[in-house]
Amino acid sequence: MTLSLETNRDVLVLTNAYRVLKRHESALIDLKNQYGPALHLRISLDHYTKDLHEHERGLNTFEKTLDQVKWLFDQGFNISIAGRSIGNEDKDHSTRMYQELLLAHGIDLALSDEKFVIFPEMMAKENVPEISVHCWDILNKSPDDQMCASERMIVKRKGHDSPVVLPCTLIAYDEKFDLGRTLSKSRRDVFLNHEFCAKFCVLGGASCSSAK
């Protein structure tokens, strides 16, 4: 994280804000004081209800995660929330319920588009339309608008000796999309041939990016 911030880039850290983060509070405050809003923490809160969140994250994680979000908010960190779409829930309804949950815990974070992203249920091996060069004109979009055109994700996979650079957050375990070990080597074309490229980004119009 520090090495990335030292390159004068904005850094978005994805975290469940549960156990590991708690052990590094002092170091995080030092980074926040040095780099300010360039350090952005996005906390996964899988649902605004305890049962559904803990179904994904495990028993007794809901309140502890909210306590950590409260601490980050009180310390002035640049934070946002990542939720999960369940079934046919409307985004406006989900946003309102998440907002009420945060306020009930003393977290007065306004859930604008920059501060709140909802991930749809991503089912692997679904049949989705293939993305072609003709899609951009049909959809009135530009490939430059996609997150992978200008941003990169760094992940350290369990059991691996070193981190790897990827084009986005949704395909962290698909090694076909590995872009090398350094940011400089990762500046190359990304082919939108993963099913999530179509379902989430291009056709879904969603983005995991911290930049809006």
MODELLER restraints for C-alpha pairs under 7 A, 6 or more apart:
rsr = mdl.restraints
at = mdl.atoms
rsr.add(forms.Gaussian(group=physical.xy_distance, feature=features.Distance(at['CA:4:A'], at['CA:11:A']), mean=6.86, stdev=0.5))
rsr.add(forms.Gaussian(group=physical.xy_distance, feature=features.Distance(at['CA:5:A'], at['CA:11:A']), mean=6.36, stdev=0.5))
rsr.add(forms.Gaussian(group=physical.xy_distance, feature=features.Distance(at['CA:10:A'], at['CA:38:A']), mean=4.49, stdev=0.5))
rsr.add(forms.Gaussian(group=physical.xy_distance, feature=features.Distance(at['CA:10:A'], at['CA:39:A']), mean=6.33, stdev=0.5))
rsr.add(forms.Gaussian(group=physical.xy_distance, feature=features.Distance(at['CA:11:A'], at['CA:38:A']), mean=5.99, stdev=0.5))
rsr.add(forms.Gaussian(group=physical.xy_distance, feature=features.Distance(at['CA:11:A'], at['CA:39:A']), mean=5.24, stdev=0.5))
rsr.add(forms.Gaussian(group=physical.xy_distance, feature=features.Distance(at['CA:11:A'], at['CA:40:A']), mean=6.04, stdev=0.5))
rsr.add(forms.Gaussian(group=physical.xy_distance, feature=features.Distance(at['CA:12:A'], at['CA:39:A']), mean=6.36, stdev=0.5))
rsr.add(forms.Gaussian(group=physical.xy_distance, feature=features.Distance(at['CA:12:A'], at['CA:40:A']), mean=4.71, stdev=0.5))
rsr.add(forms.Gaussian(group=physical.xy_distance, feature=features.Distance(at['CA:12:A'], at['CA:41:A']), mean=5.82, stdev=0.5))
rsr.add(forms.Gaussian(group=physical.xy_distance, feature=features.Distance(at['CA:12:A'], at['CA:42:A']), mean=6.94, stdev=0.5))
rsr.add(forms.Gaussian(group=physical.xy_distance, feature=features.Distance(at['CA:12:A'], at['CA:210:A']), mean=6.59, stdev=0.5))
rsr.add(forms.Gaussian(group=physical.xy_distance, feature=features.Distance(at['CA:13:A'], at['CA:40:A']), mean=6.10, stdev=0.5))
rsr.add(forms.Gaussian(group=physical.xy_distance, feature=features.Distance(at['CA:13:A'], at['CA:41:A']), mean=4.82, stdev=0.5))
rsr.add(forms.Gaussian(group=physical.xy_distance, feature=features.Distance(at['CA:13:A'], at['CA:42:A']), mean=6.03, stdev=0.5))
rsr.add(forms.Gaussian(group=physical.xy_distance, feature=features.Distance(at['CA:14:A'], at['CA:41:A']), mean=6.13, stdev=0.5))
rsr.add(forms.Gaussian(group=physical.xy_distance, feature=features.Distance(at['CA:14:A'], at['CA:42:A']), mean=4.97, stdev=0.5))
rsr.add(forms.Gaussian(group=physical.xy_distance, feature=features.Distance(at['CA:14:A'], at['CA:43:A']), mean=6.22, stdev=0.5))
rsr.add(forms.Gaussian(group=physical.xy_distance, feature=features.Distance(at['CA:15:A'], at['CA:42:A']), mean=6.17, stdev=0.5))
rsr.add(forms.Gaussian(group=physical.xy_distance, feature=features.Distance(at['CA:15:A'], at['CA:43:A']), mean=5.12, stdev=0.5))
rsr.add(forms.Gaussian(group=physical.xy_distance, feature=features.Distance(at['CA:15:A'], at['CA:44:A']), mean=6.25, stdev=0.5))
rsr.add(forms.Gaussian(group=physical.xy_distance, feature=features.Distance(at['CA:16:A'], at['CA:43:A']), mean=5.39, stdev=0.5))
rsr.add(forms.Gaussian(group=physical.xy_distance, feature=features.Distance(at['CA:16:A'], at['CA:44:A']), mean=4.98, stdev=0.5))
rsr.add(forms.Gaussian(group=physical.xy_distance, feature=features.Distance(at['CA:17:A'], at['CA:43:A']), mean=6.03, stdev=0.5))
rsr.add(forms.Gaussian(group=physical.xy_distance, feature=features.Distance(at['CA:17:A'], at['CA:65:A']), mean=5.58, stdev=0.5))
rsr.add(forms.Gaussian(group=physical.xy_distance, feature=features.Distance(at['CA:17:A'], at['CA:68:A']), mean=6.00, stdev=0.5))
rsr.add(forms.Gaussian(group=physical.xy_distance, feature=features.Distance(at['CA:17:A'], at['CA:69:A']), mean=6.98, stdev=0.5))
rsr.add(forms.Gaussian(group=physical.xy_distance, feature=features.Distance(at['CA:18:A'], at['CA:64:A']), mean=6.47, stdev=0.5))
rsr.add(forms.Gaussian(group=physical.xy_distance, feature=features.Distance(at['CA:18:A'], at['CA:65:A']), mean=5.26, stdev=0.5))
rsr.add(forms.Gaussian(group=physical.xy_distance, feature=features.Distance(at['CA:18:A'], at['CA:68:A']), mean=6.93, stdev=0.5))
rsr.add(forms.Gaussian(group=physical.xy_distance, feature=features.Distance(at['CA:32:A'], at['CA:39:A']), mean=6.60, stdev=0.5))
rsr.add(forms.Gaussian(group=physical.xy_distance, feature=features.Distance(at['CA:32:A'], at['CA:77:A']), mean=6.64, stdev=0.5))
rsr.add(forms.Gaussian(group=physical.xy_distance, feature=features.Distance(at['CA:37:A'], at['CA:78:A']), mean=5.38, stdev=0.5))
rsr.add(forms.Gaussian(group=physical.xy_distance, feature=features.Distance(at['CA:39:A'], at['CA:78:A']), mean=6.68, stdev=0.5))
rsr.add(forms.Gaussian(group=physical.xy_distance, feature=features.Distance(at['CA:40:A'], at['CA:78:A']), mean=4.97, stdev=0.5))
rsr.add(forms.Gaussian(group=physical.xy_distance, feature=features.Distance(at['CA:40:A'], at['CA:79:A']), mean=5.66, stdev=0.5))
rsr.add(forms.Gaussian(group=physical.xy_distance, feature=features.Distance(at['CA:41:A'], at['CA:78:A']), mean=6.29, stdev=0.5))
rsr.add(forms.Gaussian(group=physical.xy_distance, feature=features.Distance(at['CA:41:A'], at['CA:79:A']), mean=4.75, stdev=0.5))
rsr.add(forms.Gaussian(group=physical.xy_distance, feature=features.Distance(at['CA:41:A'], at['CA:80:A']), mean=6.44, stdev=0.5))
rsr.add(forms.Gaussian(group=physical.xy_distance, feature=features.Distance(at['CA:42:A'], at['CA:79:A']), mean=5.62, stdev=0.5))
rsr.add(forms.Gaussian(group=physical.xy_distance, feature=features.Distance(at['CA:42:A'], at['CA:80:A']), mean=4.73, stdev=0.5))
rsr.add(forms.Gaussian(group=physical.xy_distance, feature=features.Distance(at['CA:42:A'], at['CA:81:A']), mean=5.48, stdev=0.5))
rsr.add(forms.Gaussian(group=physical.xy_distance, feature=features.Distance(at['CA:42:A'], at['CA:82:A']), mean=6.46, stdev=0.5))
rsr.add(forms.Gaussian(group=physical.xy_distance, feature=features.Distance(at['CA:43:A'], at['CA:80:A']), mean=6.28, stdev=0.5))
rsr.add(forms.Gaussian(group=physical.xy_distance, feature=features.Distance(at['CA:43:A'], at['CA:81:A']), mean=4.99, stdev=0.5))
rsr.add(forms.Gaussian(group=physical.xy_distance, feature=features.Distance(at['CA:43:A'], at['CA:82:A']), mean=5.88, stdev=0.5))
rsr.add(forms.Gaussian(group=physical.xy_distance, feature=features.Distance(at['CA:44:A'], at['CA:81:A']), mean=6.10, stdev=0.5))
rsr.add(forms.Gaussian(group=physical.xy_distance, feature=features.Distance(at['CA:44:A'], at['CA:82:A']), mean=4.76, stdev=0.5))
rsr.add(forms.Gaussian(group=physical.xy_distance, feature=features.Distance(at['CA:44:A'], at['CA:83:A']), mean=6.24, stdev=0.5))
rsr.add(forms.Gaussian(group=physical.xy_distance, feature=features.Distance(at['CA:45:A'], at['CA:53:A']), mean=6.69, stdev=0.5))
rsr.add(forms.Gaussian(group=physical.xy_distance, feature=features.Distance(at['CA:45:A'], at['CA:81:A']), mean=6.60, stdev=0.5))
rsr.add(forms.Gaussian(group=physical.xy_distance, feature=features.Distance(at['CA:45:A'], at['CA:82:A']), mean=5.93, stdev=0.5))
rsr.add(forms.Gaussian(group=physical.xy_distance, feature=features.Distance(at['CA:45:A'], at['CA:83:A']), mean=5.33, stdev=0.5))
rsr.add(forms.Gaussian(group=physical.xy_distance, feature=features.Distance(at['CA:46:A'], at['CA:53:A']), mean=4.86, stdev=0.5))
rsr.add(forms.Gaussian(group=physical.xy_distance, feature=features.Distance(at['CA:46:A'], at['CA:83:A']), mean=4.79, stdev=0.5))
rsr.add(forms.Gaussian(group=physical.xy_distance, feature=features.Distance(at['CA:46:A'], at['CA:84:A']), mean=5.13, stdev=0.5))
rsr.add(forms.Gaussian(group=physical.xy_distance, feature=features.Distance(at['CA:47:A'], at['CA:53:A']), mean=4.93, stdev=0.5))
rsr.add(forms.Gaussian(group=physical.xy_distance, feature=features.Distance(at['CA:47:A'], at['CA:83:A']), mean=5.87, stdev=0.5))
rsr.add(forms.Gaussian(group=physical.xy_distance, feature=features.Distance(at['CA:47:A'], at['CA:84:A']), mean=6.10, stdev=0.5))
rsr.add(forms.Gaussian(group=physical.xy_distance, feature=features.Distance(at['CA:48:A'], at['CA:97:A']), mean=6.40, stdev=0.5))
rsr.add(forms.Gaussian(group=physical.xy_distance, feature=features.Distance(at['CA:48:A'], at['CA:98:A']), mean=5.34, stdev=0.5))
rsr.add(forms.Gaussian(group=physical.xy_distance, feature=features.Distance(at['CA:48:A'], at['CA:101:A']), mean=6.53, stdev=0.5))
rsr.add(forms.Gaussian(group=physical.xy_distance, feature=features.Distance(at['CA:50:A'], at['CA:62:A']), mean=5.72, stdev=0.5))
rsr.add(forms.Gaussian(group=physical.xy_distance, feature=features.Distance(at['CA:53:A'], at['CA:62:A']), mean=6.48, stdev=0.5))
rsr.add(forms.Gaussian(group=physical.xy_distance, feature=features.Distance(at['CA:54:A'], at['CA:61:A']), mean=6.20, stdev=0.5))
rsr.add(forms.Gaussian(group=physical.xy_distance, feature=features.Distance(at['CA:54:A'], at['CA:62:A']), mean=6.28, stdev=0.5))
rsr.add(forms.Gaussian(group=physical.xy_distance, feature=features.Distance(at['CA:70:A'], at['CA:106:A']), mean=6.99, stdev=0.5))
rsr.add(forms.Gaussian(group=physical.xy_distance, feature=features.Distance(at['CA:70:A'], at['CA:107:A']), mean=5.74, stdev=0.5))
rsr.add(forms.Gaussian(group=physical.xy_distance, feature=features.Distance(at['CA:73:A'], at['CA:107:A']), mean=6.66, stdev=0.5))
rsr.add(forms.Gaussian(group=physical.xy_distance, feature=features.Distance(at['CA:80:A'], at['CA:115:A']), mean=4.27, stdev=0.5))
rsr.add(forms.Gaussian(group=physical.xy_distance, feature=features.Distance(at['CA:80:A'], at['CA:116:A']), mean=5.73, stdev=0.5))
rsr.add(forms.Gaussian(group=physical.xy_distance, feature=features.Distance(at['CA:81:A'], at['CA:115:A']), mean=6.09, stdev=0.5))
rsr.add(forms.Gaussian(group=physical.xy_distance, feature=features.Distance(at['CA:81:A'], at['CA:116:A']), mean=4.91, stdev=0.5))
rsr.add(forms.Gaussian(group=physical.xy_distance, feature=features.Distance(at['CA:81:A'], at['CA:117:A']), mean=6.54, stdev=0.5))
rsr.add(forms.Gaussian(group=physical.xy_distance, feature=features.Distance(at['CA:82:A'], at['CA:116:A']), mean=5.85, stdev=0.5))
rsr.add(forms.Gaussian(group=physical.xy_distance, feature=features.Distance(at['CA:82:A'], at['CA:117:A']), mean=4.93, stdev=0.5))
rsr.add(forms.Gaussian(group=physical.xy_distance, feature=features.Distance(at['CA:82:A'], at['CA:118:A']), mean=5.79, stdev=0.5))
rsr.add(forms.Gaussian(group=physical.xy_distance, feature=features.Distance(at['CA:83:A'], at['CA:117:A']), mean=6.19, stdev=0.5))
rsr.add(forms.Gaussian(group=physical.xy_distance, feature=features.Distance(at['CA:83:A'], at['CA:118:A']), mean=4.61, stdev=0.5))
rsr.add(forms.Gaussian(group=physical.xy_distance, feature=features.Distance(at['CA:83:A'], at['CA:119:A']), mean=6.16, stdev=0.5))
rsr.add(forms.Gaussian(group=physical.xy_distance, feature=features.Distance(at['CA:84:A'], at['CA:118:A']), mean=5.11, stdev=0.5))
rsr.add(forms.Gaussian(group=physical.xy_distance, feature=features.Distance(at['CA:84:A'], at['CA:119:A']), mean=4.75, stdev=0.5))
rsr.add(forms.Gaussian(group=physical.xy_distance, feature=features.Distance(at['CA:84:A'], at['CA:120:A']), mean=6.01, stdev=0.5))
rsr.add(forms.Gaussian(group=physical.xy_distance, feature=features.Distance(at['CA:85:A'], at['CA:118:A']), mean=6.00, stdev=0.5))
rsr.add(forms.Gaussian(group=physical.xy_distance, feature=features.Distance(at['CA:85:A'], at['CA:119:A']), mean=5.80, stdev=0.5))
rsr.add(forms.Gaussian(group=physical.xy_distance, feature=features.Distance(at['CA:85:A'], at['CA:120:A']), mean=4.80, stdev=0.5))
rsr.add(forms.Gaussian(group=physical.xy_distance, feature=features.Distance(at['CA:85:A'], at['CA:121:A']), mean=6.04, stdev=0.5))
rsr.add(forms.Gaussian(group=physical.xy_distance, feature=features.Distance(at['CA:86:A'], at['CA:121:A']), mean=6.82, stdev=0.5))
rsr.add(forms.Gaussian(group=physical.xy_distance, feature=features.Distance(at['CA:99:A'], at['CA:111:A']), mean=6.61, stdev=0.5))
rsr.add(forms.Gaussian(group=physical.xy_distance, feature=features.Distance(at['CA:102:A'], at['CA:108:A']), mean=6.74, stdev=0.5))
rsr.add(forms.Gaussian(group=physical.xy_distance, feature=features.Distance(at['CA:114:A'], at['CA:210:A']), mean=6.65, stdev=0.5))
rsr.add(forms.Gaussian(group=physical.xy_distance, feature=features.Distance(at['CA:114:A'], at['CA:212:A']), mean=6.35, stdev=0.5))
rsr.add(forms.Gaussian(group=physical.xy_distance, feature=features.Distance(at['CA:128:A'], at['CA:195:A']), mean=6.26, stdev=0.5))
rsr.add(forms.Gaussian(group=physical.xy_distance, feature=features.Distance(at['CA:128:A'], at['CA:198:A']), mean=6.71, stdev=0.5))
rsr.add(forms.Gaussian(group=physical.xy_distance, feature=features.Distance(at['CA:128:A'], at['CA:199:A']), mean=6.73, stdev=0.5))
rsr.add(forms.Gaussian(group=physical.xy_distance, feature=features.Distance(at['CA:129:A'], at['CA:198:A']), mean=6.78, stdev=0.5))
rsr.add(forms.Gaussian(group=physical.xy_distance, feature=features.Distance(at['CA:131:A'], at['CA:192:A']), mean=6.65, stdev=0.5))
rsr.add(forms.Gaussian(group=physical.xy_distance, feature=features.Distance(at['CA:131:A'], at['CA:198:A']), mean=6.47, stdev=0.5))
rsr.add(forms.Gaussian(group=physical.xy_distance, feature=features.Distance(at['CA:136:A'], at['CA:142:A']), mean=5.72, stdev=0.5))
rsr.add(forms.Gaussian(group=physical.xy_distance, feature=features.Distance(at['CA:147:A'], at['CA:207:A']), mean=6.63, stdev=0.5))
rsr.add(forms.Gaussian(group=physical.xy_distance, feature=features.Distance(at['CA:147:A'], at['CA:209:A']), mean=6.08, stdev=0.5))
rsr.add(forms.Gaussian(group=physical.xy_distance, feature=features.Distance(at['CA:148:A'], at['CA:167:A']), mean=4.98, stdev=0.5))
rsr.add(forms.Gaussian(group=physical.xy_distance, feature=features.Distance(at['CA:148:A'], at['CA:168:A']), mean=5.97, stdev=0.5))
rsr.add(forms.Gaussian(group=physical.xy_distance, feature=features.Distance(at['CA:148:A'], at['CA:190:A']), mean=6.92, stdev=0.5))
rsr.add(forms.Gaussian(group=physical.xy_distance, feature=features.Distance(at['CA:151:A'], at['CA:167:A']), mean=6.88, stdev=0.5))
rsr.add(forms.Gaussian(group=physical.xy_distance, feature=features.Distance(at['CA:152:A'], at['CA:165:A']), mean=6.57, stdev=0.5))
rsr.add(forms.Gaussian(group=physical.xy_distance, feature=features.Distance(at['CA:152:A'], at['CA:166:A']), mean=5.82, stdev=0.5))
rsr.add(forms.Gaussian(group=physical.xy_distance, feature=features.Distance(at['CA:152:A'], at['CA:167:A']), mean=4.93, stdev=0.5))
rsr.add(forms.Gaussian(group=physical.xy_distance, feature=features.Distance(at['CA:152:A'], at['CA:168:A']), mean=6.00, stdev=0.5))
rsr.add(forms.Gaussian(group=physical.xy_distance, feature=features.Distance(at['CA:153:A'], at['CA:165:A']), mean=5.63, stdev=0.5))
rsr.add(forms.Gaussian(group=physical.xy_distance, feature=features.Distance(at['CA:153:A'], at['CA:166:A']), mean=4.99, stdev=0.5))
rsr.add(forms.Gaussian(group=physical.xy_distance, feature=features.Distance(at['CA:153:A'], at['CA:167:A']), mean=5.97, stdev=0.5))
rsr.add(forms.Gaussian(group=physical.xy_distance, feature=features.Distance(at['CA:153:A'], at['CA:168:A']), mean=5.49, stdev=0.5))
rsr.add(forms.Gaussian(group=physical.xy_distance, feature=features.Distance(at['CA:153:A'], at['CA:169:A']), mean=6.32, stdev=0.5))
rsr.add(forms.Gaussian(group=physical.xy_distance, feature=features.Distance(at['CA:154:A'], at['CA:163:A']), mean=6.42, stdev=0.5))
rsr.add(forms.Gaussian(group=physical.xy_distance, feature=features.Distance(at['CA:154:A'], at['CA:164:A']), mean=5.70, stdev=0.5))
rsr.add(forms.Gaussian(group=physical.xy_distance, feature=features.Distance(at['CA:154:A'], at['CA:165:A']), mean=4.60, stdev=0.5))
rsr.add(forms.Gaussian(group=physical.xy_distance, feature=features.Distance(at['CA:154:A'], at['CA:166:A']), mean=6.21, stdev=0.5))
rsr.add(forms.Gaussian(group=physical.xy_distance, feature=features.Distance(at['CA:155:A'], at['CA:163:A']), mean=5.35, stdev=0.5))
rsr.add(forms.Gaussian(group=physical.xy_distance, feature=features.Distance(at['CA:155:A'], at['CA:164:A']), mean=5.62, stdev=0.5))
rsr.add(forms.Gaussian(group=physical.xy_distance, feature=features.Distance(at['CA:155:A'], at['CA:165:A']), mean=6.60, stdev=0.5))
rsr.add(forms.Gaussian(group=physical.xy_distance, feature=features.Distance(at['CA:156:A'], at['CA:162:A']), mean=6.30, stdev=0.5))
rsr.add(forms.Gaussian(group=physical.xy_distance, feature=features.Distance(at['CA:156:A'], at['CA:163:A']), mean=4.19, stdev=0.5))
rsr.add(forms.Gaussian(group=physical.xy_distance, feature=features.Distance(at['CA:156:A'], at['CA:164:A']), mean=6.42, stdev=0.5))
rsr.add(forms.Gaussian(group=physical.xy_distance, feature=features.Distance(at['CA:157:A'], at['CA:163:A']), mean=6.89, stdev=0.5))
rsr.add(forms.Gaussian(group=physical.xy_distance, feature=features.Distance(at['CA:163:A'], at['CA:181:A']), mean=6.53, stdev=0.5))
rsr.add(forms.Gaussian(group=physical.xy_distance, feature=features.Distance(at['CA:164:A'], at['CA:178:A']), mean=6.69, stdev=0.5))
rsr.add(forms.Gaussian(group=physical.xy_distance, feature=features.Distance(at['CA:164:A'], at['CA:180:A']), mean=5.93, stdev=0.5))
rsr.add(forms.Gaussian(group=physical.xy_distance, feature=features.Distance(at['CA:164:A'], at['CA:181:A']), mean=4.87, stdev=0.5))
rsr.add(forms.Gaussian(group=physical.xy_distance, feature=features.Distance(at['CA:165:A'], at['CA:178:A']), mean=6.15, stdev=0.5))
rsr.add(forms.Gaussian(group=physical.xy_distance, feature=features.Distance(at['CA:165:A'], at['CA:179:A']), mean=5.28, stdev=0.5))
rsr.add(forms.Gaussian(group=physical.xy_distance, feature=features.Distance(at['CA:165:A'], at['CA:180:A']), mean=5.65, stdev=0.5))
rsr.add(forms.Gaussian(group=physical.xy_distance, feature=features.Distance(at['CA:165:A'], at['CA:181:A']), mean=5.78, stdev=0.5))
rsr.add(forms.Gaussian(group=physical.xy_distance, feature=features.Distance(at['CA:165:A'], at['CA:182:A']), mean=6.56, stdev=0.5))
rsr.add(forms.Gaussian(group=physical.xy_distance, feature=features.Distance(at['CA:165:A'], at['CA:183:A']), mean=6.74, stdev=0.5))
rsr.add(forms.Gaussian(group=physical.xy_distance, feature=features.Distance(at['CA:165:A'], at['CA:186:A']), mean=6.66, stdev=0.5))
rsr.add(forms.Gaussian(group=physical.xy_distance, feature=features.Distance(at['CA:166:A'], at['CA:177:A']), mean=6.26, stdev=0.5))
rsr.add(forms.Gaussian(group=physical.xy_distance, feature=features.Distance(at['CA:166:A'], at['CA:178:A']), mean=5.22, stdev=0.5))
rsr.add(forms.Gaussian(group=physical.xy_distance, feature=features.Distance(at['CA:166:A'], at['CA:179:A']), mean=5.50, stdev=0.5))
rsr.add(forms.Gaussian(group=physical.xy_distance, feature=features.Distance(at['CA:179:A'], at['CA:186:A']), mean=4.83, stdev=0.5))
rsr.add(forms.Gaussian(group=physical.xy_distance, feature=features.Distance(at['CA:180:A'], at['CA:186:A']), mean=5.96, stdev=0.5))
rsr.add(forms.Gaussian(group=physical.xy_distance, feature=features.Distance(at['CA:200:A'], at['CA:206:A']), mean=5.71, stdev=0.5))
rsr.add(forms.Gaussian(group=physical.xy_distance, feature=features.Distance(at['CA:201:A'], at['CA:207:A']), mean=6.03, stdev=0.5))
